[in-house]
Amino acid sequence: MTAVLNVLRDLHRIHQQLADIRGRLDRCPKLLNTAQAKVDAANNAVVAKKADIQQLQLAAKEQELVLEERAAKIRDRQARLKECGSNKEYQMLKEEIQKEEEANSELSDKILLAYEAIDQQQEQAGSLGNDLVATQGDYETTAAQVAEREASLKIDLERIKTDLHSAESQLPSDFVGEYRRITQAKGEDALGGVSDNCCGTCYKQITAQMMNDVLTAKLTICGSCGAILYPDD
């Protein structure tokens, strides 16, 4: 009788260990996915920043072309000053030249500010590039740690599976069928230790007759959660 109860206790402990190890193994790829997501986010930030810089540079180049076109117009009008046939025409050209020069001066200031903004954006891009390198390094570290952890956990998993098979071989024949059915359905919750007349899996109280069956190592299943019961103390 005591041997059967000890086997049930061992089986419950082993199933809990298996669930714990499998859960930790399941978390390993999630850790990698999280690390990869950080790399992807850092890379996307770099790509977006470079695209912003490219747009700013194109806009600055377009403004420079406009500046050159206006400078050409100024030169053309300045050449025409010598050909003016009247003072009125001369004054009109001078006013046009002044307006173009004022517009060019304003545009030159805008271009200067644009290149200052580009310089700032490039500094930010450099910082984001450094972040990407650091994030990639973190990913590689995480990948190495996860690989080491997975290898260790798989060794533990095989060892505990061996323990499980050994413990299962000690079950009485009348327990085996129900044990197989319940463990396949419930895993670590397939067994429940009874304490203070309560099932340790669902915490519902059992009857006095069920408690007596548990203590005498009869196959007893909780009416509430379906766990195989054994005395917890």
Rosetta constraint file for C-alpha pairs under 8 A:
AtomPair CA 1 CA 5 HARMONIC 6.48 0.50
AtomPair CA 1 CA 216 HARMONIC 6.44 0.50
AtomPair CA 1 CA 217 HARMONIC 5.45 0.50
AtomPair CA 2 CA 6 HARMONIC 6.13 0.50
AtomPair CA 2 CA 217 HARMONIC 7.51 0.50
AtomPair CA 3 CA 7 HARMONIC 6.21 0.50
AtomPair CA 4 CA 8 HARMONIC 6.32 0.50
AtomPair CA 4 CA 170 HARMONIC 7.80 0.50
AtomPair CA 4 CA 171 HARMONIC 6.75 0.50
AtomPair CA 4 CA 172 HARMONIC 7.40 0.50
AtomPair CA 4 CA 217 HARMONIC 6.41 0.50
AtomPair CA 5 CA 9 HARMONIC 6.25 0.50
AtomPair CA 5 CA 217 HARMONIC 6.17 0.50
AtomPair CA 5 CA 230 HARMONIC 6.12 0.50
AtomPair CA 5 CA 231 HARMONIC 7.28 0.50
AtomPair CA 6 CA 10 HARMONIC 6.09 0.50
AtomPair CA 7 CA 11 HARMONIC 6.00 0.50
AtomPair CA 7 CA 167 HARMONIC 6.21 0.50
AtomPair CA 7 CA 168 HARMONIC 7.83 0.50
AtomPair CA 7 CA 170 HARMONIC 6.90 0.50
AtomPair CA 7 CA 171 HARMONIC 6.89 0.50
AtomPair CA 8 CA 12 HARMONIC 6.14 0.50
AtomPair CA 8 CA 191 HARMONIC 7.61 0.50
AtomPair CA 8 CA 230 HARMONIC 6.54 0.50
AtomPair CA 9 CA 13 HARMONIC 6.25 0.50
AtomPair CA 9 CA 193 HARMONIC 7.57 0.50
AtomPair CA 9 CA 230 HARMONIC 7.06 0.50
AtomPair CA 9 CA 232 HARMONIC 7.70 0.50
AtomPair CA 10 CA 14 HARMONIC 6.04 0.50
AtomPair CA 10 CA 167 HARMONIC 7.03 0.50
AtomPair CA 11 CA 15 HARMONIC 6.05 0.50
AtomPair CA 11 CA 164 HARMONIC 6.65 0.50
AtomPair CA 11 CA 167 HARMONIC 6.37 0.50
AtomPair CA 11 CA 168 HARMONIC 7.28 0.50
AtomPair CA 12 CA 16 HARMONIC 6.22 0.50
AtomPair CA 12 CA 188 HARMONIC 6.75 0.50
AtomPair CA 12 CA 190 HARMONIC 7.71 0.50
AtomPair CA 12 CA 191 HARMONIC 5.72 0.50
AtomPair CA 12 CA 192 HARMONIC 7.43 0.50
AtomPair CA 13 CA 17 HARMONIC 6.23 0.50
AtomPair CA 14 CA 18 HARMONIC 6.13 0.50
AtomPair CA 14 CA 160 HARMONIC 6.76 0.50
AtomPair CA 14 CA 163 HARMONIC 7.40 0.50
AtomPair CA 14 CA 164 HARMONIC 6.28 0.50
AtomPair CA 15 CA 19 HARMONIC 6.13 0.50
AtomPair CA 15 CA 164 HARMONIC 7.73 0.50
AtomPair CA 15 CA 187 HARMONIC 6.77 0.50
AtomPair CA 15 CA 188 HARMONIC 4.82 0.50
AtomPair CA 16 CA 20 HARMONIC 6.14 0.50
AtomPair CA 16 CA 188 HARMONIC 5.13 0.50
AtomPair CA 17 CA 21 HARMONIC 6.18 0.50
AtomPair CA 17 CA 160 HARMONIC 7.54 0.50
AtomPair CA 18 CA 22 HARMONIC 6.00 0.50
AtomPair CA 18 CA 157 HARMONIC 6.69 0.50
AtomPair CA 18 CA 160 HARMONIC 6.84 0.50
AtomPair CA 18 CA 161 HARMONIC 7.67 0.50
AtomPair CA 18 CA 188 HARMONIC 7.88 0.50
AtomPair CA 19 CA 23 HARMONIC 5.97 0.50
AtomPair CA 19 CA 187 HARMONIC 7.63 0.50
AtomPair CA 19 CA 188 HARMONIC 6.33 0.50
AtomPair CA 20 CA 24 HARMONIC 6.24 0.50
AtomPair CA 21 CA 25 HARMONIC 6.10 0.50
AtomPair CA 21 CA 153 HARMONIC 6.45 0.50
AtomPair CA 21 CA 156 HARMONIC 7.75 0.50
AtomPair CA 21 CA 157 HARMONIC 6.60 0.50
AtomPair CA 22 CA 26 HARMONIC 6.07 0.50
AtomPair CA 22 CA 157 HARMONIC 7.79 0.50
AtomPair CA 23 CA 27 HARMONIC 6.33 0.50
AtomPair CA 24 CA 28 HARMONIC 6.59 0.50
AtomPair CA 24 CA 153 HARMONIC 7.88 0.50
AtomPair CA 25 CA 29 HARMONIC 7.79 0.50
AtomPair CA 25 CA 150 HARMONIC 6.28 0.50
AtomPair CA 25 CA 153 HARMONIC 6.87 0.50
AtomPair CA 26 CA 30 HARMONIC 7.20 0.50
AtomPair CA 27 CA 31 HARMONIC 6.23 0.50
AtomPair CA 28 CA 32 HARMONIC 6.56 0.50
AtomPair CA 28 CA 146 HARMONIC 5.90 0.50
AtomPair CA 28 CA 149 HARMONIC 7.93 0.50
AtomPair CA 28 CA 150 HARMONIC 7.03 0.50
AtomPair CA 29 CA 33 HARMONIC 6.04 0.50
AtomPair CA 29 CA 146 HARMONIC 7.93 0.50
AtomPair CA 30 CA 34 HARMONIC 6.10 0.50
AtomPair CA 31 CA 35 HARMONIC 6.26 0.50
AtomPair CA 31 CA 142 HARMONIC 7.64 0.50
AtomPair CA 31 CA 146 HARMONIC 7.70 0.50
AtomPair CA 32 CA 36 HARMONIC 6.03 0.50
AtomPair CA 32 CA 139 HARMONIC 7.36 0.50
AtomPair CA 32 CA 142 HARMONIC 6.81 0.50
AtomPair CA 32 CA 143 HARMONIC 6.33 0.50
AtomPair CA 32 CA 146 HARMONIC 7.48 0.50
AtomPair CA 33 CA 37 HARMONIC 6.01 0.50
AtomPair CA 34 CA 38 HARMONIC 6.44 0.50
AtomPair CA 35 CA 39 HARMONIC 6.51 0.50
AtomPair CA 35 CA 135 HARMONIC 7.91 0.50
AtomPair CA 35 CA 138 HARMONIC 7.38 0.50
AtomPair CA 35 CA 139 HARMONIC 5.29 0.50
AtomPair CA 35 CA 142 HARMONIC 7.21 0.50
AtomPair CA 36 CA 40 HARMONIC 6.14 0.50
AtomPair CA 36 CA 139 HARMONIC 6.49 0.50
AtomPair CA 37 CA 41 HARMONIC 6.07 0.50
AtomPair CA 38 CA 42 HARMONIC 6.11 0.50
AtomPair CA 38 CA 135 HARMONIC 6.75 0.50
AtomPair CA 39 CA 43 HARMONIC 6.06 0.50
AtomPair CA 39 CA 132 HARMONIC 6.47 0.50
AtomPair CA 39 CA 135 HARMONIC 5.56 0.50
AtomPair CA 39 CA 136 HARMONIC 5.88 0.50
AtomPair CA 39 CA 139 HARMONIC 7.34 0.50
AtomPair CA 40 CA 44 HARMONIC 6.01 0.50
AtomPair CA 41 CA 45 HARMONIC 6.19 0.50
AtomPair CA 42 CA 46 HARMONIC 6.43 0.50
AtomPair CA 42 CA 128 HARMONIC 7.05 0.50
AtomPair CA 42 CA 131 HARMONIC 6.78 0.50
AtomPair CA 42 CA 132 HARMONIC 5.13 0.50
AtomPair CA 42 CA 135 HARMONIC 7.30 0.50
AtomPair CA 43 CA 47 HARMONIC 6.23 0.50
AtomPair CA 43 CA 129 HARMONIC 7.97 0.50
AtomPair CA 43 CA 132 HARMONIC 6.08 0.50
AtomPair CA 44 CA 48 HARMONIC 6.00 0.50
AtomPair CA 45 CA 49 HARMONIC 6.06 0.50
AtomPair CA 45 CA 128 HARMONIC 6.97 0.50
AtomPair CA 46 CA 50 HARMONIC 6.18 0.50
AtomPair CA 46 CA 125 HARMONIC 6.16 0.50
AtomPair CA 46 CA 128 HARMONIC 5.79 0.50
AtomPair CA 46 CA 129 HARMONIC 6.23 0.50
AtomPair CA 46 CA 132 HARMONIC 7.78 0.50
AtomPair CA 47 CA 51 HARMONIC 6.23 0.50
AtomPair CA 48 CA 52 HARMONIC 6.24 0.50
AtomPair CA 49 CA 53 HARMONIC 6.25 0.50
AtomPair CA 49 CA 121 HARMONIC 7.30 0.50
AtomPair CA 49 CA 124 HARMONIC 7.89 0.50
AtomPair CA 49 CA 125 HARMONIC 6.00 0.50
AtomPair CA 50 CA 54 HARMONIC 6.15 0.50
AtomPair CA 50 CA 122 HARMONIC 7.99 0.50
AtomPair CA 50 CA 125 HARMONIC 6.88 0.50
AtomPair CA 51 CA 55 HARMONIC 6.29 0.50
AtomPair CA 52 CA 56 HARMONIC 6.29 0.50
AtomPair CA 53 CA 57 HARMONIC 6.09 0.50
AtomPair CA 53 CA 118 HARMONIC 6.12 0.50
AtomPair CA 53 CA 121 HARMONIC 6.44 0.50
AtomPair CA 53 CA 122 HARMONIC 7.11 0.50
AtomPair CA 54 CA 58 HARMONIC 6.15 0.50
AtomPair CA 55 CA 59 HARMONIC 6.16 0.50
AtomPair CA 56 CA 60 HARMONIC 6.14 0.50
AtomPair CA 56 CA 114 HARMONIC 7.11 0.50
AtomPair CA 56 CA 118 HARMONIC 6.59 0.50
AtomPair CA 57 CA 61 HARMONIC 6.12 0.50
AtomPair CA 57 CA 115 HARMONIC 7.75 0.50
AtomPair CA 57 CA 118 HARMONIC 7.15 0.50
AtomPair CA 58 CA 62 HARMONIC 6.21 0.50
AtomPair CA 59 CA 63 HARMONIC 6.30 0.50
AtomPair CA 60 CA 64 HARMONIC 6.19 0.50
AtomPair CA 60 CA 111 HARMONIC 5.92 0.50
AtomPair CA 60 CA 114 HARMONIC 6.33 0.50
AtomPair CA 60 CA 115 HARMONIC 7.30 0.50
AtomPair CA 61 CA 65 HARMONIC 6.33 0.50
AtomPair CA 62 CA 66 HARMONIC 6.39 0.50
AtomPair CA 63 CA 67 HARMONIC 6.16 0.50
AtomPair CA 63 CA 107 HARMONIC 7.32 0.50
AtomPair CA 63 CA 111 HARMONIC 6.76 0.50
AtomPair CA 64 CA 68 HARMONIC 6.19 0.50
AtomPair CA 64 CA 111 HARMONIC 7.22 0.50
AtomPair CA 65 CA 69 HARMONIC 6.17 0.50
AtomPair CA 66 CA 70 HARMONIC 6.20 0.50
AtomPair CA 67 CA 71 HARMONIC 6.13 0.50
AtomPair CA 67 CA 104 HARMONIC 6.02 0.50
AtomPair CA 67 CA 107 HARMONIC 6.95 0.50
AtomPair CA 67 CA 108 HARMONIC 7.41 0.50
AtomPair CA 68 CA 72 HARMONIC 6.17 0.50
AtomPair CA 69 CA 73 HARMONIC 6.38 0.50
AtomPair CA 70 CA 74 HARMONIC 6.23 0.50
AtomPair CA 70 CA 100 HARMONIC 6.53 0.50
AtomPair CA 70 CA 104 HARMONIC 6.95 0.50
AtomPair CA 71 CA 75 HARMONIC 6.27 0.50
AtomPair CA 71 CA 100 HARMONIC 7.87 0.50
AtomPair CA 71 CA 101 HARMONIC 7.89 0.50
AtomPair CA 71 CA 104 HARMONIC 7.59 0.50
AtomPair CA 72 CA 76 HARMONIC 6.14 0.50
AtomPair CA 73 CA 77 HARMONIC 6.17 0.50
AtomPair CA 74 CA 78 HARMONIC 6.05 0.50
AtomPair CA 74 CA 97 HARMONIC 5.58 0.50
AtomPair CA 74 CA 100 HARMONIC 6.71 0.50
AtomPair CA 74 CA 101 HARMONIC 7.44 0.50
AtomPair CA 75 CA 79 HARMONIC 6.20 0.50
AtomPair CA 76 CA 80 HARMONIC 6.34 0.50
AtomPair CA 77 CA 81 HARMONIC 6.31 0.50
AtomPair CA 77 CA 93 HARMONIC 6.36 0.50
AtomPair CA 77 CA 97 HARMONIC 6.71 0.50
AtomPair CA 78 CA 82 HARMONIC 7.63 0.50
AtomPair CA 78 CA 93 HARMONIC 7.84 0.50
AtomPair CA 78 CA 97 HARMONIC 7.43 0.50
AtomPair CA 79 CA 83 HARMONIC 7.60 0.50
AtomPair CA 80 CA 84 HARMONIC 6.54 0.50
AtomPair CA 81 CA 90 HARMONIC 5.97 0.50
AtomPair CA 81 CA 93 HARMONIC 6.86 0.50
AtomPair CA 81 CA 94 HARMONIC 7.87 0.50
AtomPair CA 84 CA 89 HARMONIC 6.04 0.50
AtomPair CA 84 CA 90 HARMONIC 5.63 0.50
AtomPair CA 85 CA 89 HARMONIC 6.99 0.50
AtomPair CA 85 CA 90 HARMONIC 7.82 0.50
AtomPair CA 86 CA 90 HARMONIC 6.30 0.50
AtomPair CA 87 CA 91 HARMONIC 6.12 0.50
AtomPair CA 88 CA 92 HARMONIC 6.17 0.50
AtomPair CA 89 CA 93 HARMONIC 6.27 0.50
AtomPair CA 90 CA 94 HARMONIC 6.27 0.50
AtomPair CA 91 CA 95 HARMONIC 6.21 0.50
AtomPair CA 92 CA 96 HARMONIC 6.29 0.50
AtomPair CA 93 CA 97 HARMONIC 6.09 0.50
AtomPair CA 94 CA 98 HARMONIC 6.14 0.50
AtomPair CA 95 CA 99 HARMONIC 6.21 0.50
AtomPair CA 96 CA 100 HARMONIC 6.20 0.50
AtomPair CA 97 CA 101 HARMONIC 6.07 0.50
AtomPair CA 98 CA 102 HARMONIC 6.12 0.50
AtomPair CA 99 CA 103 HARMONIC 6.11 0.50
AtomPair CA 100 CA 104 HARMONIC 6.00 0.50
AtomPair CA 101 CA 105 HARMONIC 6.04 0.50
AtomPair CA 102 CA 106 HARMONIC 6.28 0.50
AtomPair CA 103 CA 107 HARMONIC 6.07 0.50
AtomPair CA 104 CA 108 HARMONIC 5.88 0.50
AtomPair CA 105 CA 109 HARMONIC 6.38 0.50
AtomPair CA 106 CA 110 HARMONIC 6.43 0.50
AtomPair CA 107 CA 111 HARMONIC 6.17 0.50
AtomPair CA 108 CA 112 HARMONIC 6.16 0.50
AtomPair CA 109 CA 113 HARMONIC 6.23 0.50
AtomPair CA 110 CA 114 HARMONIC 6.06 0.50
AtomPair CA 111 CA 115 HARMONIC 6.29 0.50
AtomPair CA 112 CA 116 HARMONIC 6.29 0.50
AtomPair CA 113 CA 117 HARMONIC 6.17 0.50
AtomPair CA 114 CA 118 HARMONIC 6.18 0.50
AtomPair CA 115 CA 119 HARMONIC 6.13 0.50
AtomPair CA 116 CA 120 HARMONIC 6.36 0.50
AtomPair CA 117 CA 121 HARMONIC 6.14 0.50
AtomPair CA 118 CA 122 HARMONIC 6.04 0.50
AtomPair CA 119 CA 123 HARMONIC 6.29 0.50
AtomPair CA 120 CA 124 HARMONIC 6.33 0.50
AtomPair CA 121 CA 125 HARMONIC 6.08 0.50
AtomPair CA 122 CA 126 HARMONIC 6.15 0.50
AtomPair CA 123 CA 127 HARMONIC 6.34 0.50
AtomPair CA 124 CA 128 HARMONIC 6.12 0.50
AtomPair CA 125 CA 129 HARMONIC 5.98 0.50
AtomPair CA 126 CA 130 HARMONIC 6.27 0.50
AtomPair CA 127 CA 131 HARMONIC 6.27 0.50
AtomPair CA 128 CA 132 HARMONIC 6.15 0.50
AtomPair CA 129 CA 133 HARMONIC 6.32 0.50
AtomPair CA 130 CA 134 HARMONIC 6.20 0.50
AtomPair CA 131 CA 135 HARMONIC 6.00 0.50
AtomPair CA 132 CA 136 HARMONIC 6.04 0.50
AtomPair CA 133 CA 137 HARMONIC 6.21 0.50
AtomPair CA 134 CA 138 HARMONIC 6.21 0.50
AtomPair CA 135 CA 139 HARMONIC 6.17 0.50
AtomPair CA 136 CA 140 HARMONIC 6.29 0.50
AtomPair CA 137 CA 141 HARMONIC 6.24 0.50
AtomPair CA 138 CA 142 HARMONIC 6.05 0.50
AtomPair CA 139 CA 143 HARMONIC 5.95 0.50
AtomPair CA 140 CA 144 HARMONIC 6.21 0.50
AtomPair CA 141 CA 145 HARMONIC 6.21 0.50
AtomPair CA 142 CA 146 HARMONIC 5.92 0.50
AtomPair CA 143 CA 147 HARMONIC 6.05 0.50
AtomPair CA 144 CA 148 HARMONIC 6.23 0.50
AtomPair CA 145 CA 149 HARMONIC 6.04 0.50
AtomPair CA 146 CA 150 HARMONIC 5.92 0.50
AtomPair CA 147 CA 151 HARMONIC 6.19 0.50
AtomPair CA 148 CA 152 HARMONIC 6.30 0.50
AtomPair CA 149 CA 153 HARMONIC 6.02 0.50
AtomPair CA 150 CA 154 HARMONIC 5.99 0.50
AtomPair CA 151 CA 155 HARMONIC 6.41 0.50
AtomPair CA 152 CA 156 HARMONIC 6.36 0.50
AtomPair CA 153 CA 157 HARMONIC 5.94 0.50
AtomPair CA 154 CA 158 HARMONIC 6.22 0.50
AtomPair CA 155 CA 159 HARMONIC 6.31 0.50
AtomPair CA 156 CA 160 HARMONIC 6.11 0.50
AtomPair CA 157 CA 161 HARMONIC 6.07 0.50
AtomPair CA 158 CA 162 HARMONIC 6.25 0.50
AtomPair CA 159 CA 163 HARMONIC 6.40 0.50
AtomPair CA 160 CA 164 HARMONIC 6.06 0.50
AtomPair CA 161 CA 165 HARMONIC 6.24 0.50
AtomPair CA 162 CA 166 HARMONIC 6.23 0.50
AtomPair CA 163 CA 167 HARMONIC 6.16 0.50
AtomPair CA 164 CA 168 HARMONIC 5.98 0.50
AtomPair CA 165 CA 169 HARMONIC 6.16 0.50
AtomPair CA 166 CA 170 HARMONIC 7.00 0.50
AtomPair CA 167 CA 171 HARMONIC 7.14 0.50
AtomPair CA 171 CA 175 HARMONIC 6.38 0.50
AtomPair CA 171 CA 176 HARMONIC 6.51 0.50
AtomPair CA 172 CA 176 HARMONIC 6.74 0.50
AtomPair CA 173 CA 177 HARMONIC 7.84 0.50
AtomPair CA 174 CA 219 HARMONIC 7.83 0.50
AtomPair CA 175 CA 179 HARMONIC 5.88 0.50
AtomPair CA 175 CA 219 HARMONIC 6.32 0.50
AtomPair CA 176 CA 180 HARMONIC 6.03 0.50
AtomPair CA 177 CA 181 HARMONIC 6.31 0.50
AtomPair CA 178 CA 182 HARMONIC 5.98 0.50
AtomPair CA 179 CA 183 HARMONIC 5.89 0.50
AtomPair CA 179 CA 190 HARMONIC 7.78 0.50
AtomPair CA 179 CA 228 HARMONIC 7.52 0.50
AtomPair CA 180 CA 184 HARMONIC 6.06 0.50
AtomPair CA 181 CA 185 HARMONIC 6.46 0.50
AtomPair CA 182 CA 186 HARMONIC 5.82 0.50
AtomPair CA 182 CA 187 HARMONIC 7.52 0.50
AtomPair CA 182 CA 190 HARMONIC 5.55 0.50
AtomPair CA 182 CA 226 HARMONIC 7.59 0.50
AtomPair CA 182 CA 227 HARMONIC 7.26 0.50
AtomPair CA 183 CA 187 HARMONIC 4.71 0.50
AtomPair CA 183 CA 188 HARMONIC 7.26 0.50
AtomPair CA 183 CA 189 HARMONIC 7.69 0.50
AtomPair CA 183 CA 190 HARMONIC 5.00 0.50
AtomPair CA 185 CA 190 HARMONIC 7.66 0.50
AtomPair CA 186 CA 190 HARMONIC 5.00 0.50
AtomPair CA 189 CA 201 HARMONIC 6.40 0.50
AtomPair CA 189 CA 227 HARMONIC 6.57 0.50
AtomPair CA 190 CA 226 HARMONIC 7.36 0.50
AtomPair CA 190 CA 227 HARMONIC 4.73 0.50
AtomPair CA 190 CA 228 HARMONIC 6.19 0.50
AtomPair CA 191 CA 201 HARMONIC 7.34 0.50
AtomPair CA 191 CA 227 HARMONIC 4.69 0.50
AtomPair CA 191 CA 228 HARMONIC 4.55 0.50
AtomPair CA 191 CA 229 HARMONIC 5.85 0.50
AtomPair CA 191 CA 230 HARMONIC 7.66 0.50
AtomPair CA 192 CA 199 HARMONIC 5.82 0.50
AtomPair CA 192 CA 200 HARMONIC 4.88 0.50
AtomPair CA 192 CA 201 HARMONIC 5.00 0.50
AtomPair CA 192 CA 227 HARMONIC 5.68 0.50
AtomPair CA 192 CA 228 HARMONIC 6.02 0.50
AtomPair CA 192 CA 229 HARMONIC 4.97 0.50
AtomPair CA 192 CA 230 HARMONIC 6.47 0.50
AtomPair CA 193 CA 199 HARMONIC 6.13 0.50
AtomPair CA 193 CA 200 HARMONIC 4.86 0.50
AtomPair CA 193 CA 201 HARMONIC 7.29 0.50
AtomPair CA 193 CA 229 HARMONIC 5.80 0.50
AtomPair CA 193 CA 230 HARMONIC 5.05 0.50
AtomPair CA 193 CA 231 HARMONIC 5.37 0.50
AtomPair CA 193 CA 232 HARMONIC 4.37 0.50
AtomPair CA 194 CA 198 HARMONIC 5.32 0.50
AtomPair CA 194 CA 199 HARMONIC 4.73 0.50
AtomPair CA 194 CA 200 HARMONIC 5.42 0.50
AtomPair CA 194 CA 229 HARMONIC 6.44 0.50
AtomPair CA 194 CA 230 HARMONIC 5.90 0.50
AtomPair CA 194 CA 231 HARMONIC 4.78 0.50
AtomPair CA 194 CA 232 HARMONIC 5.03 0.50
AtomPair CA 194 CA 233 HARMONIC 7.84 0.50
AtomPair CA 195 CA 199 HARMONIC 6.79 0.50
AtomPair CA 195 CA 200 HARMONIC 6.73 0.50
AtomPair CA 195 CA 231 HARMONIC 6.67 0.50
AtomPair CA 195 CA 232 HARMONIC 5.59 0.50
AtomPair CA 195 CA 233 HARMONIC 6.89 0.50
AtomPair CA 197 CA 205 HARMONIC 5.62 0.50
AtomPair CA 197 CA 206 HARMONIC 5.74 0.50
AtomPair CA 197 CA 207 HARMONIC 7.56 0.50
AtomPair CA 197 CA 208 HARMONIC 7.79 0.50
AtomPair CA 197 CA 211 HARMONIC 6.58 0.50
AtomPair CA 198 CA 203 HARMONIC 5.32 0.50
AtomPair CA 198 CA 204 HARMONIC 5.28 0.50
AtomPair CA 198 CA 205 HARMONIC 4.14 0.50
AtomPair CA 198 CA 206 HARMONIC 5.78 0.50
AtomPair CA 199 CA 203 HARMONIC 4.74 0.50
AtomPair CA 199 CA 204 HARMONIC 5.52 0.50
AtomPair CA 199 CA 205 HARMONIC 6.34 0.50
AtomPair CA 199 CA 206 HARMONIC 6.96 0.50
AtomPair CA 199 CA 222 HARMONIC 7.01 0.50
AtomPair CA 199 CA 229 HARMONIC 7.16 0.50
AtomPair CA 201 CA 225 HARMONIC 7.39 0.50
AtomPair CA 201 CA 227 HARMONIC 7.19 0.50
AtomPair CA 202 CA 224 HARMONIC 7.21 0.50
AtomPair CA 202 CA 225 HARMONIC 6.10 0.50
AtomPair CA 204 CA 224 HARMONIC 6.96 0.50
AtomPair CA 206 CA 210 HARMONIC 6.24 0.50
AtomPair CA 206 CA 211 HARMONIC 6.73 0.50
AtomPair CA 206 CA 222 HARMONIC 7.35 0.50
AtomPair CA 206 CA 223 HARMONIC 7.96 0.50
AtomPair CA 207 CA 211 HARMONIC 6.25 0.50
AtomPair CA 208 CA 212 HARMONIC 6.19 0.50
AtomPair CA 209 CA 213 HARMONIC 6.26 0.50
AtomPair CA 210 CA 214 HARMONIC 6.15 0.50
AtomPair CA 210 CA 220 HARMONIC 6.76 0.50
AtomPair CA 211 CA 215 HARMONIC 6.23 0.50
AtomPair CA 212 CA 216 HARMONIC 6.22 0.50
AtomPair CA 213 CA 217 HARMONIC 6.25 0.50
AtomPair CA 213 CA 218 HARMONIC 5.14 0.50
AtomPair CA 213 CA 219 HARMONIC 7.41 0.50
AtomPair CA 213 CA 220 HARMONIC 6.51 0.50
AtomPair CA 214 CA 218 HARMONIC 5.81 0.50
AtomPair CA 214 CA 219 HARMONIC 7.24 0.50
AtomPair CA 214 CA 220 HARMONIC 6.07 0.50
AtomPair CA 214 CA 229 HARMONIC 6.39 0.50
AtomPair CA 214 CA 230 HARMONIC 5.55 0.50
AtomPair CA 214 CA 231 HARMONIC 6.46 0.50
AtomPair CA 215 CA 230 HARMONIC 7.31 0.50
AtomPair CA 215 CA 231 HARMONIC 6.46 0.50
AtomPair CA 217 CA 230 HARMONIC 7.49 0.50
AtomPair CA 219 CA 228 HARMONIC 7.12 0.50
AtomPair CA 219 CA 229 HARMONIC 7.64 0.50
AtomPair CA 220 CA 228 HARMONIC 5.80 0.50
AtomPair CA 220 CA 229 HARMONIC 5.62 0.50
AtomPair CA 220 CA 230 HARMONIC 7.92 0.50
AtomPair CA 221 CA 226 HARMONIC 5.54 0.50
AtomPair CA 221 CA 227 HARMONIC 5.44 0.50
AtomPair CA 221 CA 228 HARMONIC 4.54 0.50
AtomPair CA 221 CA 229 HARMONIC 5.81 0.50
AtomPair CA 222 CA 226 HARMONIC 4.78 0.50
AtomPair CA 222 CA 227 HARMONIC 5.28 0.50
AtomPair CA 222 CA 228 HARMONIC 6.43 0.50
AtomPair CA 222 CA 229 HARMONIC 6.57 0.50
